[in-house]
């Protein structure tokens, strides 16, 4: 029996691929530069809207970390830290009152 998996981003919950062969999923993730952080098997009870039960279905997920998301968060964090530590940074209120003074508004 073939084992199929879904590849899920552990940070965003985005499903990158569905029903991929396990070995292919690991290779595919490695080629993308992702780190596999969890391999989970779960059993779901499927029930249709009309109440008909289909019985249990085994589902397997491979959770990955996309290094681009980590890099984006680090850059955002650094940008926020840089602007908050800037010595010549004005608050919005200070900047608007300074603009008004320059324009001659009382």
PyMOL commands that set and color helices and strands:
alter all, ss='L'
color gray80, all
select helices_A, chain A and resi 22-32+67-85+92-103
alter helices_A, ss='H'
color red, helices_A
select strands_A, chain A and resi 4-9+15-21+35-47+53-65
alter strands_A, ss='S'
color yellow, strands_A
deselect
rebuild
show_as cartoon
